[in-house]
Amino acid sequence: MPTQHHHQAIVIGGSLAGLLTARVLAEQFDRVLIVDRDQLPVTPEPRRGVPQSVQPHVLFSKGYQILEELFPGIGKAMGAAGAIRFDWGRDFQYFQQGNWMPTTETETGVESYTCTRPLLESTIRQRVRQLPNVEFLTGQRVIGLSGDRNSIQGIKLRDGEEYSAQLVVDASGRSTQTPQWLQDLGCTPPTATVIDPQLGYATRRYRIPIELQPKGKIVLISQVPPNQPRLGYLAAVEQQEWIATLGGYGQDYPPIEEQGFLKFAQSLPDPTFHNAIAQAEPCSEIRAHRATANRLYHYEDIRLPDGLIAIGDSVCALCPVYGQGMTVSAMSAILLSRWLSQPKQQRSKVLNGANFQKQLAQSNAFPWSLATGFDSKFPTTKGAIAPNWAGKLFQGYADRLVALSQKDVDVHLQFLAMAHMLKSPTSLLNPRLMLKALF
Ligand SMILES: Cc1cc2nc3c(=O)[nH]c(=O)nc-3n(C[C@H](O)[C@H](O)[C@H](O)COP(=O)(O)OP(=O)(O)OC[C@H]3O[C@@H](n4cnc5c(N)ncnc54)[C@H](O)[C@@H]3O)c2cc1C
């Protein structure tokens, strides 16, 4: 563990990105203060500051690996709280383009846990609370940054108080105000790229009788651009419940009343989702969520004042269908840890995050292009991007691999490893796979 030599850091937002950031900052700073506008609950509960917390949150294998690295034994703690360990090769039923992807009989090592978002967040929060130099300031809304256009000195709270810090990290998610706060200080704020699939979710929890439960622990009946905008996602979670989500692209929003919800489920291209919920016992309201646009703030392009960094959804908010957000936040925390451990940052009393934001932009590039590339295939997506020739070539190759992976479990597993960010996308360019795709 590197020696602590920086004094105080402040993290705005105590959700996934904020908690993981605080965990890595705790190694480098004497004191880390997490400030959140919510009173953070002690038990797993949805909360206002994270409106998406009632929606399903799938944790990718890479995200889970990082959690274990930062909090050894956290999987066991999640399991003890009711989360279900599962293997993505064996326990994930994935219906895509008219076919079910193959599954394996045995474990593949691409593993994770399935549970509700509040349970996951609460387990991580408990571990962060145990860090002796991390403190929480809750029920306090940050309303601005103190300092000037060259250097950020701390934060301003709504109740008039100010806290100073050597480093302020914005982890306040989609509702970030940092671009506005920078402008207030006379800085040029980052520009944003927005690609909006106009996707809506509707989610309900159920108790499903054993004989009606699907074979896998997670089932996805996938959308297929450009003409099939609907999807269904069903996952086992704690307390013997299942979380059932319907989604529709291009404002084809799933209804939030019972009959409409079931009818939408029935319209999916495979009956597995509908069969599982039709006779099941609902144990929640149906909750909608429509804030799903991809939004990227280009912090890498601005002259960033000293003492400020932005991370998580406040920088790169991704369409949730691809399940990447929490894993991207986890990867960003690891990147921050490495950046802070560099001799230059270790020696320096003043931290300028410009270089970190450039590295973060590179790290976010793949998940961003994956989400926006797929979303752009729907004609209803606002701000859709057209792929360049290299993108088209790779897409054509990837389409062949997808078709092949419906019959070939080995190809499917290679895809899984890439989708879970365990391997880089270039891993798909290996000669064996290319020969399979060609012949
Ligand atoms: C519908 C939906 C489904 C999703 N599904 C998945 C999924 O399946 N898998 C996945 O990996 N990711 C998923 N995500 C993404 C995931 O929720 C986020 O990527 C993840 O929570 C990291 O976000 P964050 O911590 O940056 O921000 P958030 O989770 O949004 O948290 C922001 C925090 O900042 C606090 N805050 C905000 N403003 C202030 C302020 N001014 N002062 C003080 N506190 C403030 C809030 O109270 C909150 O605690 C989904 C997102 C949505 C919208």
PDBQT file of the ligand as one rigid body, heavy atoms in Angstrom, charges set to zero:
ROOT
HETATM    1  C1  LIG A 501     -32.344   2.202 -15.615  1.00  0.00    +0.000 C 
HETATM    2  C2  LIG A 501     -30.897   1.924 -15.365  1.00  0.00    +0.000 A 
HETATM    3  C3  LIG A 501     -30.456   0.622 -15.292  1.00  0.00    +0.000 A 
HETATM    4  C4  LIG A 501     -29.104   0.356 -15.121  1.00  0.00    +0.000 A 
HETATM    5  N1  LIG A 501     -28.672  -0.943 -15.147  1.00  0.00    +0.000 NA
HETATM    6  C5  LIG A 501     -27.368  -1.213 -15.006  1.00  0.00    +0.000 A 
HETATM    7  C6  LIG A 501     -26.902  -2.543 -15.059  1.00  0.00    +0.000 A 
HETATM    8  O1  LIG A 501     -27.655  -3.487 -15.294  1.00  0.00    +0.000 OA
HETATM    9  N2  LIG A 501     -25.572  -2.764 -14.858  1.00  0.00    +0.000 N 
HETATM   10  C7  LIG A 501     -24.695  -1.737 -14.647  1.00  0.00    +0.000 A 
HETATM   11  O2  LIG A 501     -23.499  -2.010 -14.482  1.00  0.00    +0.000 OA
HETATM   12  N3  LIG A 501     -25.105  -0.464 -14.613  1.00  0.00    +0.000 NA
HETATM   13  C8  LIG A 501     -26.404  -0.168 -14.793  1.00  0.00    +0.000 A 
HETATM   14  N4  LIG A 501     -26.835   1.131 -14.762  1.00  0.00    +0.000 N 
HETATM   15  C9  LIG A 501     -25.834   2.207 -14.544  1.00  0.00    +0.000 C 
HETATM   16  C10 LIG A 501     -25.508   2.382 -13.071  1.00  0.00    +0.000 C 
HETATM   17  O3  LIG A 501     -26.675   2.721 -12.342  1.00  0.00    +0.000 OA
HETATM   18  C11 LIG A 501     -24.441   3.470 -12.886  1.00  0.00    +0.000 C 
HETATM   19  O4  LIG A 501     -23.475   3.385 -13.880  1.00  0.00    +0.000 OA
HETATM   20  C12 LIG A 501     -23.757   3.331 -11.542  1.00  0.00    +0.000 C 
HETATM   21  O5  LIG A 501     -24.665   3.507 -10.494  1.00  0.00    +0.000 OA
HETATM   22  C13 LIG A 501     -22.619   4.335 -11.318  1.00  0.00    +0.000 C 
HETATM   23  O6  LIG A 501     -23.170   5.573 -11.257  1.00  0.00    +0.000 OA
HETATM   24  P1  LIG A 501     -22.586   6.752 -10.353  1.00  0.00    +0.000 P 
HETATM   25  O7  LIG A 501     -22.150   6.257  -9.038  1.00  0.00    +0.000 OA
HETATM   26  O8  LIG A 501     -21.624   7.490 -11.199  1.00  0.00    +0.000 OA
HETATM   27  O9  LIG A 501     -23.899   7.670 -10.197  1.00  0.00    +0.000 OA
HETATM   28  P2  LIG A 501     -25.260   7.354  -9.456  1.00  0.00    +0.000 P 
HETATM   29  O10 LIG A 501     -25.399   5.923  -9.168  1.00  0.00    +0.000 OA
HETATM   30  O11 LIG A 501     -26.337   8.000 -10.254  1.00  0.00    +0.000 OA
HETATM   31  O12 LIG A 501     -25.122   8.107  -8.066  1.00  0.00    +0.000 OA
HETATM   32  C14 LIG A 501     -24.948   9.496  -7.943  1.00  0.00    +0.000 C 
HETATM   33  C15 LIG A 501     -24.874   9.834  -6.464  1.00  0.00    +0.000 C 
HETATM   34  O13 LIG A 501     -24.583  11.219  -6.310  1.00  0.00    +0.000 OA
HETATM   35  C16 LIG A 501     -25.466  11.791  -5.367  1.00  0.00    +0.000 C 
HETATM   36  N5  LIG A 501     -25.585  13.211  -5.739  1.00  0.00    +0.000 N 
HETATM   37  C17 LIG A 501     -25.986  13.700  -6.944  1.00  0.00    +0.000 A 
HETATM   38  N6  LIG A 501     -25.904  15.035  -6.951  1.00  0.00    +0.000 NA
HETATM   39  C18 LIG A 501     -25.446  15.413  -5.719  1.00  0.00    +0.000 A 
HETATM   40  C19 LIG A 501     -25.151  16.669  -5.127  1.00  0.00    +0.000 A 
HETATM   41  N7  LIG A 501     -25.286  17.817  -5.803  1.00  0.00    +0.000 N 
HETATM   42  N8  LIG A 501     -24.700  16.678  -3.845  1.00  0.00    +0.000 NA
HETATM   43  C20 LIG A 501     -24.525  15.521  -3.144  1.00  0.00    +0.000 A 
HETATM   44  N9  LIG A 501     -24.795  14.306  -3.671  1.00  0.00    +0.000 NA
HETATM   45  C21 LIG A 501     -25.234  14.252  -4.946  1.00  0.00    +0.000 A 
HETATM   46  C22 LIG A 501     -26.753  10.980  -5.502  1.00  0.00    +0.000 C 
HETATM   47  O14 LIG A 501     -27.549  11.052  -4.345  1.00  0.00    +0.000 OA
HETATM   48  C23 LIG A 501     -26.184   9.576  -5.722  1.00  0.00    +0.000 C 
HETATM   49  O15 LIG A 501     -25.898   8.920  -4.514  1.00  0.00    +0.000 OA
HETATM   50  C24 LIG A 501     -28.171   1.433 -14.969  1.00  0.00    +0.000 A 
HETATM   51  C25 LIG A 501     -28.626   2.756 -15.029  1.00  0.00    +0.000 A 
HETATM   52  C26 LIG A 501     -29.963   2.999 -15.250  1.00  0.00    +0.000 A 
HETATM   53  C27 LIG A 501     -30.412   4.442 -15.379  1.00  0.00    +0.000 C 
ENDROOT
TORSDOF 0
